[in-house]
Amino acid sequence: MMENSSFMTNSVKSVGTAAMFLALTQTIHDEAIAKQIVSKAGFRAAVTEVGGKTTFSEFNDKFNRAVIGAAINSEVIEKEPGSIHALLHAAEEAKQGIVLRPNASVSLALKIAVVRNDTWIAVAAFGQSALHYMTNHDRAGLGIMNI
């Protein structure tokens, strides 16, 4: 049996890996353990969620507000233009893996993680998304930007 104290500690070496690791958690317990692993690796992190049936423009607004709010409230970034700019660039890349047709409404349930070190910030999103709620399936997106 594998020892829990070393689980993923050798895999969480970049902001991208750390962000995706957090976004993949499915329970509060797993998220708490993942946050400890990410923190021990020297990263700052925030986790949030976005969901509902929405248009693409509403999705953009929800996603951006959730990411900015979580990152500022968790002190992953400072409330200043340069940090917010880098965060939004990473968020835009992450959204590309979630929604494939920007002109359609979308049903979604996503967990989003923001992770940074001194020079890089990553946004990872994992969850279910589709053009109709009955066809929801797993999707993932990851964006990384230099701060």
Disulfide bonds with the S-S distance in Angstrom:
none
